[in-house]
Amino acid sequence: MSDAPQSETRAAFLERLSQVARQEQFLSVLSREEAVARFRAAVPHAALPAERVPLAEALGRVLAEDVASPIDVPPFDRSLVDGFAVRAADTEAARDGSPVRLRLNAEILACGTAPNLAVAAGTATPIATGGVIPRGADAILMVETTEFVEAADGPSIEIARASAPGQFVGYAGADMALGETVLRRGVSMTAREIGMLAACGLDRVPVVRRPRVAVLSTGDELVAPGEPLRPAAIYDSNGAIVAASVTENGGLPMAGGIVPDDEAQLADAIRRSLDEADLVVLSGGTSKGAGDVSHRILSRLGEPGILVHGVALKPGKPLCLAAIGTKAIVVLPGFPTSAMFTFHEFVVPLVRALAGLAPREEASVSARVPQRVPSELGRMEFVMASLARAGDGLVALPLPKGSGSVTAFSQADGFFPVAANRAGLESGEAVTVTRLGAGVKPPDLTIVGSHCLGLDRVVGLLAERGYRARTIWVGSAGGLAALKRGECDLAALHLLDPASGRYNAPFLAPGMSLAPGWRRMQGVLFREGDPRFAGLSAEVAVAALAEDADAVMVNRNTGSGTRLLIDGLLKGARPAGYWNQPRSHNAVAAAVAQGRADWGVAIEGVARAYGLGFRPVTEEHYDLAYRTDRAAEPALAAFLALLAEPETGAALRDLGFATDGSA
């Protein structure tokens, strides 16, 4: 052993040597589970408050509030191809060798051009992809399927193949509807979410504030990268690794640099960090050897102080967890492997929780497809899918929206391929779903069926209870079919059984139960001031309009509850516009408000949102169906309990829906 330094007396050196030789034992070595429980009890693992940032700065941030679309996307019915806007009925007689001729109207509908001329019988209007569908038209002919001719009465086209109503028509609000909740709190903002908000016209977004994480490295032996390496020193790698990991998990690292093993300097650095940061992470100085002083400082900085010092982990035993107030201080072991192991076990969950992010998950998962997935031979197809829990595994639900939809990307958890030599995948077949972004996980609850703003509100209240729900809108009948196949937890529906006069219950299959929801008024929409509705009830007005050749209606899709109501009103009549069948209340209202139709049927709330006149027809019941044997599952049970709470009923009534007063 060498002699004492010349600046130090022999007695002082021996005393210091004695202190070094006496080991400071860990306070208490706990199991990982006990350590986690203590840490979480003392330090809230909850998202930080919101801040509003420009859309361009939202990438990687977490949405702090639900966002509803202020407009329909698209805002009007539009063409999906280059071609001609026509009345499908005019093409019914078209055959090879016996074409139908349509005279061209004197306008060309390029993108951004509002139509001035209606498409009358026997005419067609040239239209570009994305062009506004003119009044009277209910289908688009692709330009490739037509032949231009110079006729005596002017330029015309000849067609040899009939078109169907709705062919190549993209309806208003088919992607995002006015008032529809398009993004929910807790969503991690990627390019696809930013694109959705931009499509809605929003330029700022409420996001969770990123946690500020002070990163300190301790040790006399440490040297910053780039500096000369002195004898017995090592470069500080932990600081760089921890800072990068903080960023990777949604935090904002604050570099505190290297602090020597001096109690006064380290205590001062920790105090400054506590003033500026939401969380302090140190590496080194937590063991029981010479120079390890961090744990001694933490024991006297404030309450509650040290929570854990020593965890039964290999590597990672020297971990120290502390809190001053509700701010955490984590002292990682000095060895990089131990430091990173404990960082990802204990710090990453806290950083991600503060940032509002979901726990980390693997990049791909195995799932099965619940129904046959058709595909085109000769091309590899990538199918966008959302994930849902079913039994002991996951199902991959192919998304119904098409390539022009922004929300198909947003609702997808990932995608799976169908090989070029396959014509599809069979029901029950296993697939590997590649995730779209880190941290994405299946929702706690999947709801499929008919859209309603009331359900948006209930799902938002459910999120406040810690349960994440995904909603997929395919109509009432589609929701019931999905529930029968086991693809969802709840089916949202409003189907009237004409025979019994009852809503929804007659359509349930064995093993299903019905959770009563709320009531909403369905009626006929029209533009305010239309004299054809003056002083008339919905039934009387519709009967007259059905005989009026100049009146154009807008219908709803087969399988929707509203379609059943419309067919009952029409009593077999097929007036102009009958085959124009969008899939949402908003698309109906948009068609009427924009003058492409004169009347349609939708709910009262949508009529108010579009400033339209409304004649009530019936108060329908909007309910939720579920499998009886799954009622006790946590997320479903939480939803059913929430539905029965008085506060939920009050929230629904605030939106204009009727409840029985206790729902």
C-alpha positions as CSV (number, residue, x, y, z in Angstrom):
1,M,0.0,0.0,0.0
2,S,1.4,3.4,-0.9
3,D,2.0,6.1,1.6
4,A,-0.5,8.9,2.2
5,P,-0.4,11.9,-0.1
6,Q,2.0,14.6,1.0
7,S,-0.9,17.1,1.5
8,E,-2.6,14.7,3.9
9,T,-1.4,13.6,7.4
10,R,-0.9,9.9,8.0
11,A,-3.7,9.9,10.6
12,A,-6.2,11.6,8.1
13,F,-5.2,9.1,5.4
14,L,-5.8,6.1,7.7
15,E,-9.2,7.5,8.7
16,R,-10.2,7.9,5.1
17,L,-8.9,4.4,4.3
18,S,-11.0,3.0,7.2
19,Q,-14.2,4.7,5.8
20,V,-13.6,3.2,2.4
21,A,-13.0,-0.2,3.8
22,R,-16.3,-0.1,5.7
23,Q,-19.0,-1.1,3.1
24,E,-22.3,0.8,3.1
25,Q,-24.9,-1.9,2.8
26,F,-28.0,-1.6,0.5
27,L,-31.0,-0.3,2.5
28,S,-33.0,-3.4,1.5
29,V,-33.0,-5.6,-1.6
30,L,-36.5,-5.9,-3.0
31,S,-38.0,-8.0,-5.7
32,R,-38.7,-6.4,-9.1
33,E,-42.5,-6.4,-8.3
34,E,-42.0,-4.8,-4.9
35,A,-39.8,-2.2,-6.3
36,V,-42.2,-1.3,-9.1
37,A,-45.1,-1.1,-6.6
38,R,-43.2,1.3,-4.3
39,F,-42.1,3.4,-7.3
40,R,-45.6,3.7,-8.8
41,A,-47.2,4.4,-5.4
42,A,-44.9,7.4,-4.9
43,V,-44.6,8.8,-8.4
44,P,-47.7,9.4,-10.6
45,H,-47.3,7.6,-13.9
46,A,-49.8,9.9,-15.7
47,A,-49.6,12.2,-18.7
48,L,-48.4,15.7,-18.2
49,P,-50.7,18.7,-19.0
50,A,-51.5,19.7,-22.5
51,E,-50.0,22.4,-24.7
52,R,-51.0,23.6,-28.2
53,V,-48.4,23.4,-30.9
54,P,-48.4,24.2,-34.6
55,L,-49.3,21.1,-36.7
56,A,-45.7,21.1,-38.2
57,E,-44.3,20.6,-34.7
58,A,-46.7,17.8,-33.7
59,L,-44.8,14.8,-35.1
60,G,-44.1,12.2,-32.4
61,R,-46.2,14.0,-29.9
62,V,-49.3,12.5,-28.1
63,L,-52.7,14.0,-28.6
64,A,-54.0,15.4,-25.3
65,E,-57.7,15.8,-26.4
66,D,-60.2,14.2,-28.7
67,V,-60.3,16.1,-32.1
68,A,-63.5,16.3,-34.1
69,S,-63.5,17.3,-37.8
70,P,-64.9,20.8,-38.4
71,I,-65.8,19.9,-42.0
72,D,-66.7,16.9,-44.1
73,V,-63.8,15.2,-45.8
74,P,-64.2,15.2,-48.7
75,P,-66.5,18.3,-48.5
76,F,-68.6,17.3,-51.5
77,D,-69.4,14.3,-53.6
78,R,-66.5,13.8,-56.0
79,S,-65.4,11.8,-59.0
80,L,-62.9,9.0,-58.3
81,V,-61.8,8.8,-62.0
82,D,-61.4,10.9,-65.1
83,G,-64.6,10.5,-67.2
84,F,-68.2,11.7,-67.5
85,A,-70.9,12.4,-64.9
86,V,-74.1,10.7,-65.9
87,R,-77.4,9.4,-64.8
88,A,-77.0,5.6,-64.4
89,A,-80.5,5.1,-65.6
90,D,-79.5,6.6,-69.0
91,T,-77.0,3.8,-69.5
92,E,-79.1,0.8,-68.7
93,A,-79.7,-0.2,-72.3
94,A,-76.0,0.0,-73.3
95,R,-74.7,-3.2,-74.9
96,D,-71.8,-4.2,-77.1
97,G,-73.0,-3.5,-80.7
98,S,-75.8,-1.4,-79.4
99,P,-74.3,1.7,-77.7
100,V,-76.2,4.4,-76.0
101,R,-75.4,8.0,-77.0
102,L,-75.3,10.9,-74.5
103,R,-75.0,14.5,-75.5
104,L,-72.2,16.4,-73.7
105,N,-73.1,19.4,-71.5
106,A,-71.2,22.7,-72.2
107,E,-69.0,22.7,-69.2
108,I,-65.9,20.8,-68.0
109,L,-65.6,20.0,-64.3
110,A,-61.9,20.2,-63.5
111,C,-60.7,20.0,-59.9
112,G,-61.7,23.2,-58.0
113,T,-64.5,24.0,-60.5
114,A,-68.0,24.3,-59.1
115,P,-70.7,22.9,-61.4
116,N,-73.2,25.3,-63.1
117,L,-75.2,22.9,-65.1
118,A,-77.3,19.9,-64.0
119,V,-77.0,16.6,-65.7
120,A,-80.4,16.2,-67.4
121,A,-81.7,12.9,-68.9
122,G,-79.7,11.9,-72.0
123,T,-76.7,14.1,-71.2
124,A,-73.2,13.8,-69.6
125,T,-70.7,16.2,-68.2
126,P,-66.9,15.8,-68.6
127,I,-65.3,15.5,-65.1
128,A,-61.8,15.1,-63.8
129,T,-60.7,13.0,-60.9
130,G,-61.7,14.9,-57.8
131,G,-64.2,17.0,-59.6
132,V,-67.5,18.0,-57.9
133,I,-70.5,15.7,-58.9
134,P,-73.1,17.9,-60.5
135,R,-76.8,17.9,-59.7
136,G,-78.6,15.0,-61.4
137,A,-75.6,12.8,-61.8
138,D,-75.3,9.6,-59.7
139,A,-72.5,7.7,-61.5
140,I,-69.2,8.3,-63.4
141,L,-68.2,6.7,-66.6
142,M,-64.5,6.1,-67.1
143,V,-63.2,7.9,-70.2
144,E,-61.7,4.7,-71.4
145,T,-65.1,3.1,-71.7
146,T,-66.6,5.8,-73.9
147,E,-66.2,6.8,-77.6
148,F,-66.4,10.5,-78.6
149,V,-68.6,11.3,-81.6
150,E,-69.6,14.5,-83.4
151,A,-73.4,14.3,-83.6
152,A,-75.8,16.6,-85.3
153,D,-77.0,18.1,-82.0
154,G,-73.5,18.6,-80.7
155,P,-70.5,16.7,-79.2
156,S,-71.6,13.4,-77.7
157,I,-70.2,10.1,-76.3
158,E,-71.3,6.6,-77.0
159,I,-71.1,3.9,-74.3
160,A,-71.4,0.2,-74.7
161,R,-71.6,-0.8,-71.1
162,A,-74.1,0.1,-68.4
163,S,-73.0,1.8,-65.2
164,A,-74.4,1.3,-61.7
165,P,-75.6,4.1,-59.4
166,G,-72.7,5.3,-57.3
167,Q,-70.1,4.0,-59.7
168,F,-66.8,5.8,-59.1
169,V,-68.5,8.4,-56.8
170,G,-66.8,9.4,-53.6
171,Y,-69.4,10.8,-51.2
172,A,-69.1,13.8,-49.0
173,G,-68.0,12.9,-45.5
174,A,-67.1,9.4,-46.5
175,D,-63.6,9.8,-45.1
176,M,-64.3,12.1,-42.2
177,A,-67.7,13.5,-41.3
178,L,-68.5,17.0,-39.9
179,G,-68.4,16.6,-36.1
180,E,-67.0,13.0,-36.2
181,T,-64.2,12.3,-33.7
182,V,-61.4,11.6,-36.1
183,L,-58.5,11.3,-33.6
184,R,-58.7,10.4,-29.9
185,R,-56.7,11.5,-26.9
186,G,-53.6,9.3,-26.5
187,V,-52.9,8.9,-30.2
188,S,-49.2,9.2,-31.1
189,M,-48.9,11.7,-33.9
190,T,-47.3,10.3,-37.0
191,A,-47.4,11.6,-40.6
192,R,-50.8,10.0,-41.2
193,E,-52.4,11.7,-38.2
194,I,-50.9,15.0,-39.2
195,G,-52.3,14.5,-42.7
196,M,-55.7,13.9,-41.2
197,L,-55.7,17.1,-39.3
198,A,-54.4,19.0,-42.3
199,A,-57.2,17.6,-44.4
200,C,-59.6,19.0,-41.8
201,G,-58.0,22.4,-42.1
202,L,-56.6,22.4,-38.5
203,D,-53.3,24.2,-38.0
204,R,-52.7,23.7,-34.3
205,V,-53.1,20.6,-32.2
206,P,-53.4,19.9,-28.4
207,V,-50.6,17.6,-27.3
208,V,-49.2,16.2,-24.1
209,R,-46.2,18.2,-22.9
210,R,-43.0,16.2,-23.3
211,P,-41.4,15.3,-20.0
212,R,-38.1,17.1,-19.3
213,V,-35.6,14.6,-18.1
214,A,-32.4,15.8,-16.6
215,V,-29.5,13.4,-17.4
216,L,-26.5,13.4,-15.1
217,S,-23.4,11.2,-15.2
218,T,-21.4,10.8,-11.9
219,G,-17.9,9.6,-11.4
220,D,-14.4,11.0,-11.1
221,E,-13.3,8.5,-13.7
222,L,-15.6,9.9,-16.5
223,V,-14.5,11.9,-19.5
224,A,-16.8,13.5,-22.1
225,P,-16.5,12.0,-25.6
226,G,-14.2,14.1,-27.7
227,E,-11.9,15.0,-24.8
228,P,-8.5,13.5,-24.2
229,L,-8.6,10.3,-22.2
230,R,-6.5,10.6,-19.1
231,P,-5.0,7.6,-17.2
232,A,-7.5,5.5,-15.2
233,A,-10.5,7.3,-16.9
234,I,-13.2,6.1,-19.2
235,Y,-15.5,7.9,-21.7
236,D,-19.0,8.5,-20.5
237,S,-21.3,6.4,-22.6
238,N,-24.2,6.2,-20.2
239,G,-25.1,9.9,-20.6
240,A,-25.4,9.6,-24.4
241,I,-27.3,6.3,-24.2
242,V,-29.8,7.5,-21.6
243,A,-30.4,10.8,-23.4
244,A,-31.0,9.0,-26.7
245,S,-33.4,6.6,-25.0
246,V,-35.3,9.4,-23.4
247,T,-35.8,11.0,-26.8
248,E,-36.7,7.6,-28.3
249,N,-39.5,7.2,-25.7
250,G,-41.1,10.6,-26.0
251,G,-39.0,12.7,-23.5
252,L,-36.9,15.8,-23.8
253,P,-33.4,15.1,-22.4
254,M,-31.6,17.9,-20.6
255,A,-27.9,17.3,-20.6
256,G,-26.5,17.8,-17.1
257,G,-23.0,16.7,-18.0
258,I,-20.5,14.9,-15.8
259,V,-20.5,15.6,-12.0
260,P,-17.6,14.4,-9.9
261,D,-17.9,12.2,-6.8
262,D,-18.2,15.2,-4.5
263,E,-21.3,15.3,-2.3
264,A,-21.6,19.1,-2.3
265,Q,-21.3,19.4,-6.1
266,L,-23.6,16.5,-6.8
267,A,-26.2,17.7,-4.3
268,D,-26.2,21.1,-6.0
269,A,-26.6,19.6,-9.4
270,I,-29.5,17.4,-8.3
271,R,-31.3,20.4,-6.7
272,R,-30.9,22.5,-9.9
273,S,-32.2,19.6,-12.0
274,L,-35.3,19.1,-9.8
275,D,-36.1,22.8,-10.3
276,E,-36.0,22.5,-14.1
277,A,-37.0,18.9,-14.9
278,D,-39.9,16.5,-14.4
279,L,-37.6,13.6,-13.8
280,V,-33.9,13.3,-12.9
281,V,-31.8,10.3,-14.0
282,L,-28.2,9.7,-12.8
283,S,-25.9,6.9,-13.7
284,G,-23.2,5.7,-11.2
285,G,-22.8,6.4,-7.6
286,T,-25.4,4.1,-6.3
287,S,-23.4,1.1,-5.2
288,K,-21.7,0.5,-1.9
289,G,-18.1,1.2,-2.7
290,A,-15.7,4.1,-2.5
291,G,-17.0,7.3,-4.1
292,D,-20.6,6.2,-4.4
293,V,-22.3,9.1,-2.8
294,S,-25.6,9.5,-4.7
295,H,-27.7,7.5,-2.3
296,R,-26.4,9.4,0.7
297,I,-27.4,12.7,-0.8
298,L,-30.9,11.5,-1.7
299,S,-31.5,10.4,1.9
300,R,-31.6,14.0,3.0
301,L,-32.9,16.0,0.1
302,G,-36.6,15.8,1.1
303,E,-39.6,13.5,1.6
304,P,-40.3,10.7,0.8
305,G,-36.6,10.3,-0.1
306,I,-35.2,6.9,-1.0
307,L,-37.9,4.4,-2.0
308,V,-35.8,1.5,-3.2
309,H,-32.0,0.8,-2.9
310,G,-31.2,-2.6,-4.3
311,V,-33.4,-4.8,-6.5
312,A,-33.1,-8.5,-7.0
313,L,-32.1,-8.2,-10.7
314,K,-29.1,-9.5,-12.6
315,P,-27.8,-7.2,-13.9
316,G,-29.1,-4.1,-12.0
317,K,-29.0,-4.9,-8.3
318,P,-27.6,-1.4,-7.3
319,L,-30.6,0.5,-8.7
320,C,-31.8,3.3,-6.5
321,L,-35.2,4.9,-6.8
322,A,-36.2,8.0,-4.9
323,A,-38.7,10.8,-5.0
324,I,-38.7,14.4,-3.7
325,G,-42.4,15.3,-3.6
326,T,-43.8,13.5,-6.6
327,K,-40.7,14.0,-8.8
328,A,-38.7,10.9,-9.3
329,I,-34.9,10.6,-9.1
330,V,-33.5,7.4,-10.5
331,V,-29.9,6.4,-9.9
332,L,-28.8,3.8,-12.4
333,P,-25.9,1.4,-12.0
334,G,-22.7,2.6,-13.6
335,F,-22.0,-0.3,-15.9
336,P,-23.7,0.4,-19.2
337,T,-25.4,-3.0,-19.5
338,S,-26.9,-2.7,-16.0
339,A,-27.8,0.9,-16.6
340,M,-29.7,0.2,-19.7
341,F,-31.5,-2.9,-18.3
342,T,-32.8,-1.0,-15.3
343,F,-33.5,2.1,-17.4
344,H,-35.9,0.2,-19.7
345,E,-37.4,-1.7,-16.8
346,F,-38.1,1.3,-14.5
347,V,-37.5,4.6,-16.3
348,V,-39.0,4.0,-19.8
349,P,-42.5,3.2,-18.4
350,L,-42.4,6.5,-16.5
351,V,-41.2,8.6,-19.3
352,R,-43.7,7.1,-21.7
353,A,-46.5,7.6,-19.2
354,L,-45.6,11.2,-18.6
355,A,-45.5,11.7,-22.4
356,G,-48.9,10.0,-22.8
357,L,-47.4,7.2,-24.8
358,A,-48.5,3.6,-24.6
359,P,-46.1,0.9,-23.3
360,R,-43.5,-0.4,-25.8
361,E,-44.4,-3.4,-27.8
362,E,-42.8,-5.6,-30.4
363,A,-42.7,-4.5,-34.1
364,S,-44.8,-7.4,-35.3
365,V,-47.4,-9.8,-34.0
366,S,-49.2,-13.0,-35.1
367,A,-52.9,-12.8,-35.7
368,R,-55.6,-14.6,-37.6
369,V,-58.1,-13.2,-40.2
370,P,-61.7,-13.8,-39.1
371,Q,-63.1,-14.0,-42.6
372,R,-61.9,-14.7,-46.1
373,V,-59.7,-11.9,-47.5
374,P,-60.0,-11.8,-51.3
375,S,-57.0,-10.7,-53.4
376,E,-55.9,-10.3,-57.0
377,L,-53.7,-13.1,-58.4
378,G,-50.4,-11.9,-59.8
379,R,-49.8,-9.0,-57.4
380,M,-48.7,-9.0,-53.8
381,E,-51.2,-7.1,-51.7
382,F,-50.6,-5.4,-48.4
383,V,-53.8,-5.3,-46.4
384,M,-54.3,-2.5,-43.9
385,A,-55.7,-4.0,-40.7
386,S,-56.7,-3.1,-37.1
387,L,-56.1,-5.6,-34.3
388,A,-58.7,-6.8,-31.9
389,R,-58.6,-9.4,-29.1
390,A,-60.7,-12.6,-29.7
391,G,-60.5,-15.5,-27.3
392,D,-56.8,-16.3,-26.6
393,G,-55.4,-14.4,-29.5
394,L,-55.6,-11.5,-31.9
395,V,-57.6,-11.1,-35.0
396,A,-56.5,-8.8,-37.9
397,L,-59.6,-6.9,-39.2
398,P,-59.1,-5.6,-42.8
399,L,-60.2,-2.0,-42.9
400,P,-63.2,-1.3,-45.2
401,K,-62.1,2.2,-46.4
402,G,-60.3,2.5,-49.8
403,S,-57.1,3.9,-51.1
404,G,-58.3,7.5,-51.1
405,S,-59.1,7.4,-47.4
406,V,-56.9,9.2,-44.9
407,T,-58.5,7.4,-42.0
408,A,-57.7,3.9,-43.3
409,F,-54.1,4.6,-42.5
410,S,-54.9,6.2,-39.1
411,Q,-57.1,3.3,-37.9
412,A,-54.7,0.7,-38.9
413,D,-52.4,-1.0,-36.4
414,G,-50.4,-2.5,-39.2
415,F,-50.6,-4.5,-42.4
416,F,-50.1,-8.0,-43.6
417,P,-49.2,-9.3,-47.0
418,V,-51.1,-11.6,-49.4
419,A,-48.7,-13.3,-51.7
420,A,-49.0,-12.8,-55.5
421,N,-49.7,-16.5,-56.1
422,R,-52.7,-16.4,-53.8
423,A,-56.3,-15.4,-54.6
424,G,-56.9,-14.6,-51.0
425,L,-56.6,-15.8,-47.4
426,E,-59.1,-18.2,-45.9
427,S,-61.0,-17.5,-42.7
428,G,-59.0,-18.4,-39.6
429,E,-55.7,-18.3,-41.5
430,A,-52.7,-17.0,-39.5
431,V,-50.9,-13.8,-40.6
432,T,-48.0,-11.7,-39.3
433,V,-49.0,-8.1,-38.8
434,T,-46.2,-5.6,-39.2
435,R,-46.9,-2.7,-36.9
436,L,-47.2,0.9,-38.1
437,G,-45.1,2.6,-35.5
438,A,-43.7,1.8,-32.1
439,G,-45.9,1.5,-29.0
440,V,-49.1,0.7,-30.9
441,K,-51.2,-1.9,-29.2
442,P,-54.7,-3.4,-29.8
443,P,-57.5,-1.5,-28.3
444,D,-59.2,-2.6,-25.1
445,L,-62.6,-2.6,-26.9
446,T,-63.6,-2.7,-30.6
447,I,-66.9,-1.3,-31.7
448,V,-68.3,-1.8,-35.2
449,G,-71.5,-0.6,-36.7
450,S,-73.4,2.7,-37.2
451,H,-71.8,6.0,-36.4
452,C,-73.3,8.4,-33.8
453,L,-71.8,11.5,-32.2
454,G,-73.3,10.2,-28.9
455,L,-71.2,7.1,-29.1
456,D,-68.1,9.3,-29.8
457,R,-68.9,11.0,-26.4
458,V,-69.3,7.7,-24.5
459,V,-66.1,6.4,-26.0
460,G,-64.4,9.6,-24.8
461,L,-65.7,9.1,-21.3
462,L,-64.5,5.5,-21.4
463,A,-61.0,6.7,-22.3
464,E,-61.0,8.8,-19.1
465,R,-61.4,5.5,-17.2
466,G,-58.3,4.1,-18.8
467,Y,-59.9,2.0,-21.6
468,R,-59.1,2.6,-25.2
469,A,-61.8,1.8,-27.8
470,R,-61.6,1.7,-31.6
471,T,-64.7,2.4,-33.6
472,I,-65.2,1.2,-37.2
473,W,-68.2,2.4,-39.1
474,V,-69.8,-0.1,-41.5
475,G,-73.5,0.4,-40.7
476,S,-75.9,-1.4,-38.4
477,A,-76.1,-4.7,-40.3
478,G,-72.4,-4.7,-40.8
479,G,-71.8,-4.3,-37.1
480,L,-74.1,-7.2,-36.3
481,A,-72.3,-9.4,-38.8
482,A,-68.9,-8.5,-37.3
483,L,-70.2,-9.4,-33.8
484,K,-71.4,-12.8,-35.0
485,R,-68.0,-13.5,-36.5
486,G,-66.2,-12.5,-33.3
487,E,-64.5,-9.5,-34.8
488,C,-65.6,-6.9,-32.3
489,D,-66.9,-6.5,-28.7
490,L,-69.9,-4.3,-29.4
491,A,-72.1,-3.7,-32.4
492,A,-73.7,-0.3,-32.7
493,L,-77.1,-0.5,-34.4
494,H,-80.5,1.2,-35.0
495,L,-82.5,-1.4,-37.0
496,L,-86.3,-1.3,-37.0
497,D,-88.2,-4.6,-37.4
498,P,-91.4,-3.6,-39.4
499,A,-93.3,-6.7,-38.3
500,S,-93.0,-6.1,-34.5
501,G,-92.3,-2.3,-34.6
502,R,-89.4,-2.9,-32.2
503,Y,-85.8,-1.7,-32.6
504,N,-82.7,-3.9,-32.6
505,A,-83.7,-6.8,-30.3
506,P,-85.5,-8.8,-33.0
507,F,-82.2,-8.9,-35.0
508,L,-80.0,-10.4,-32.2
509,A,-78.6,-13.9,-32.7
510,P,-78.6,-16.5,-29.8
511,G,-76.0,-15.7,-27.2
512,M,-76.3,-11.9,-27.8
513,S,-77.6,-9.3,-25.4
514,L,-78.6,-5.7,-26.0
515,A,-77.4,-2.7,-23.9
516,P,-80.0,0.1,-24.2
517,G,-78.4,3.2,-25.5
518,W,-80.3,6.4,-26.4
519,R,-82.9,7.7,-28.7
520,R,-82.4,10.1,-31.6
521,M,-84.9,11.7,-33.9
522,Q,-84.8,10.7,-37.6
523,G,-86.5,12.9,-40.1
524,V,-86.5,14.5,-43.6
525,L,-83.8,17.1,-44.3
526,F,-84.4,20.0,-46.8
527,R,-83.0,23.4,-47.5
528,E,-84.7,26.1,-45.4
529,G,-87.3,28.0,-47.5
530,D,-88.1,25.2,-49.8
531,P,-91.9,25.8,-50.5
532,R,-92.5,22.1,-51.1
533,F,-92.2,21.5,-47.3
534,A,-94.1,24.6,-46.1
535,G,-96.6,23.5,-43.5
536,L,-96.4,19.8,-44.4
537,S,-95.4,16.8,-42.4
538,A,-92.5,14.6,-43.5
539,E,-94.9,11.9,-44.8
540,V,-97.1,14.2,-46.8
541,A,-94.1,16.1,-48.3
542,V,-92.3,12.9,-49.3
543,A,-95.4,11.5,-50.9
544,A,-95.7,14.6,-53.1
545,L,-91.9,14.7,-53.9
546,A,-91.9,11.1,-55.0
547,E,-94.3,12.2,-57.8
548,D,-92.3,15.3,-58.7
549,A,-89.9,14.6,-61.6
550,D,-87.8,17.7,-60.7
551,A,-87.3,16.7,-57.1
552,V,-84.1,14.8,-56.4
553,M,-83.6,12.7,-53.2
554,V,-80.5,11.3,-51.6
555,N,-80.9,7.8,-50.2
556,R,-78.8,5.7,-47.8
557,N,-76.9,2.4,-48.3
558,T,-78.6,-1.0,-48.1
559,G,-78.2,-2.5,-44.7
560,S,-78.4,0.7,-42.8
561,G,-81.2,1.4,-40.3
562,T,-82.0,4.6,-42.1
563,R,-82.5,2.8,-45.4
564,L,-85.3,0.7,-43.8
565,L,-87.0,3.9,-42.7
566,I,-86.7,5.5,-46.1
567,D,-88.1,2.5,-47.9
568,G,-91.1,2.6,-45.5
569,L,-91.7,6.3,-46.3
570,L,-91.5,5.8,-50.1
571,K,-93.9,2.8,-50.1
572,G,-92.3,1.3,-53.2
573,A,-91.6,4.5,-55.1
574,R,-88.3,5.0,-56.7
575,P,-87.9,8.8,-57.3
576,A,-85.0,10.5,-58.8
577,G,-81.9,10.1,-56.7
578,Y,-83.0,6.8,-55.1
579,W,-79.9,5.0,-56.3
580,N,-77.6,7.6,-54.8
581,Q,-76.7,5.7,-51.6
582,P,-74.0,7.3,-49.4
583,R,-73.1,5.6,-46.2
584,S,-73.5,8.3,-43.6
585,H,-75.9,10.9,-42.3
586,N,-73.3,13.6,-43.0
587,A,-73.1,12.7,-46.7
588,V,-76.9,13.0,-47.0
589,A,-76.9,16.4,-45.3
590,A,-74.0,17.6,-47.5
591,A,-75.9,16.6,-50.7
592,V,-79.0,18.5,-49.6
593,A,-77.1,21.6,-48.3
594,Q,-75.0,21.8,-51.5
595,G,-78.1,21.5,-53.8
596,R,-77.2,18.2,-55.4
597,A,-80.3,16.8,-53.8
598,D,-83.5,18.3,-52.5
599,W,-84.3,16.0,-49.6
600,G,-83.0,13.0,-47.6
601,V,-83.3,11.3,-44.3
602,A,-80.9,11.7,-41.4
603,I,-80.8,12.5,-37.7
604,E,-81.8,15.9,-36.3
605,G,-78.4,16.8,-34.9
606,V,-76.9,16.5,-38.4
607,A,-79.6,18.7,-39.8
608,R,-78.8,21.4,-37.3
609,A,-75.1,21.2,-38.0
610,Y,-75.7,21.9,-41.7
611,G,-78.3,24.6,-41.2
612,L,-81.1,22.5,-42.8
613,G,-84.8,22.3,-42.3
614,F,-86.1,19.2,-40.5
615,R,-89.4,17.3,-40.4
616,P,-89.4,14.5,-37.8
617,V,-90.4,11.0,-38.8
618,T,-89.6,8.7,-35.9
619,E,-87.6,8.5,-32.7
620,E,-85.3,5.6,-33.2
621,H,-83.4,3.6,-30.7
622,Y,-79.6,3.4,-31.0
623,D,-78.3,0.5,-28.9
624,L,-75.2,-1.6,-28.4
625,A,-75.2,-5.4,-28.9
626,Y,-72.6,-7.7,-27.3
627,R,-71.9,-11.4,-26.6
628,T,-73.6,-12.3,-23.3
629,D,-70.7,-14.7,-22.3
630,R,-68.2,-11.8,-22.5
631,A,-70.1,-9.3,-20.4
632,A,-67.7,-9.7,-17.5
633,E,-64.5,-8.9,-19.5
634,P,-63.0,-5.7,-18.0
635,A,-63.3,-3.3,-20.9
636,L,-66.8,-4.4,-21.9
637,A,-67.9,-4.4,-18.3
638,A,-66.6,-0.9,-17.8
639,F,-68.4,0.3,-21.0
640,L,-71.7,-1.2,-19.9
641,A,-71.4,0.3,-16.4
642,L,-70.5,3.7,-17.9
643,L,-73.6,3.5,-20.1
644,A,-75.8,3.1,-17.0
645,E,-74.4,6.1,-15.1
646,P,-76.5,9.3,-14.7
647,E,-73.5,11.4,-15.8
648,T,-73.4,9.6,-19.1
649,G,-77.1,10.3,-19.7
650,A,-76.6,13.9,-18.9
651,A,-73.7,14.1,-21.4
652,L,-75.9,12.5,-24.1
653,R,-78.8,14.9,-23.4
654,D,-76.4,17.8,-23.8
655,L,-75.8,16.6,-27.3
656,G,-79.5,16.5,-28.1
657,F,-80.2,12.8,-27.6
658,A,-83.0,11.4,-25.4
659,T,-82.5,8.9,-22.6
660,D,-84.8,7.4,-20.0
661,G,-83.2,9.7,-17.4
662,S,-81.1,7.0,-15.7
663,A,-78.9,5.9,-18.6
